[in-house]
Amino acid sequence: MERLLLIALVGSVTAVLLRAVRTEYAVIVGIVTAVLLLVFGIGSFTGIASVFERACTEFGVSSALPASALKILGLAYLTDLGVNISKDAGQQAIAGNLELGGRILIVSCALPSIVSLLETGAGLIRETLT
Amino acid sequence: MNRAVFLLTVLLLPLCFASVPEKAGDAAEALVASVDLSEWDDWFTQNTEGIAFKPSDFLRRTVNAEQANDPDAWKKAALEVVFPSLKTAIQYGMLFLGLAVLASVLRGLDTSSATAETAEIAFRAIASTAVLLVVFTEIRSASLVLKRVTNTSEVLLPILLGYLTLGGMEHSAAAIAPLFSLLSDLVLNVFSRIVVPLAAIGGVLLALDVSGNGNLHPIGRILIRGAKWILATVCSVFLLFSVFRGATAGSADGFLLKTAKLALGGIPAVGGVVTESVETAYQCLMLVKNALGFSAAALLVLIAVKPVLSAALMRFALRGASALCEPISGRPYAELLRGLSDTMQVIVLAELASLAMALFALSPVFGVGRFS
């Protein structure tokens, strides 16, 4: 946590100082800081993900489900990161398009799970009725 | 006609025991040997998922008041049933909490952004699928329990009827026959064809409400509540019916035997001896009958105990996870777990009610012939 705090603090101060001199450098510092925060944050997240994956395997839940869940989380965070960077750089149109692309990717990732949810529900009802 | 057959049985039985009236235990053992429980033994071995219990052996031991080879066998069996179910429930809890923690990661995103909203819906679909798959396994096992109780009742009935008729307890035999047929034809059918499907459909509707706007929640909740009402109504009707049928049967049989005893006691010179023999023979019959009833009850309980316990613990795991998840992952996910825990509650109640009613249907076997 201290590391994350330090990176955020240094990145923010540097970006603020650079913005007065060269705006493009401030944007680059912002990107690097955001990526570093994400990378260090993900380090502790892998522990949670592996516990979840193990629990799913133990109960016969398809391994595609935890994989899709993690993919959705990753896509959501990357899209959010990209959108925020684009907005910081003043590129609203790029931010909007990136958001749309991210949402389409998330939906396409979740589609098999939604189909699986419908199939499981239908299977459960069919089995209890017969 | 029934009375004539009964009196004949009562009059003939003392002749069987007259030679050794003091060895009531031997007579009871002979009676036990005449009851073929191999079908129960086979049925039990096939249906109890590894619980070491043999009805015929249990009956013999009960009649002879013998200690089991291993006095701690029951304790060990209980531990074997409880610990794996508890472990599974804890793992379920871990799975649900893991899902909640993952869902909470999404809350780190700007909640007003469209990406966060889409990701949350997508993630909820995945979480719903995972939880529904786990609940599916439990509902499948509950349907199996209902089928097993139905089939076990069908296996128990002919032996119990045969034995009660042999012992002259025809009123009781006449009482349990319709009770068991009501149980397997109506009650268990209503449970497995209406109550469980309604609860399952309710649970599925709650799980399908992935957008979190709660449109499907009211319908799901109504279906689950409806399933509970049907369950309660069927139970009440069955209990009322069984009380009316069973209450009179035992008294009728007891009264008939007491009359026979008094009539025999009135025979000059030999009346007292014959009455004593009748008493000994009748006590043997009662001993075997009660042991047989207890074996049947143990058979039913042991067949259902493991799945019922597992479903009950699953319900508590869902409920506990829902309470723990609410502050971590937000209301919609907690609502999903709470809704599915309600579905599981109906399933557990249906399993317990079917077991309780099967035991209640057996009550005339325990209750008849209590007279002095």
Interface residues (C-beta under 8 A of the other chain):
Chain A: F45 I48 A49 V51 F52 A55 C56 E58 F59 G60 V61 S62 L65 S68 A69 L70 I72 L73 L75 A76 Y77 T79 D80 V83 E99 G102 R103 I106 V107 C109 A110 S113 I114 S116 L117 L118 T120 G121 G123 L124 I125 E127 T128 L129
Chain B: Q91 Y92 M94 L95 G98 L99 V101 L102 V105 L106 G108 L109 D110 S113 A114 T115 A116 T118 A119 I121 A122 F123 A125 I126 A127 S128 T129 A130 L132 L133 V134 V135 F136 T137 I139 R140 S143 S192 R193 V196 P197 A200 I201 G203 V204 A207 L208 V210
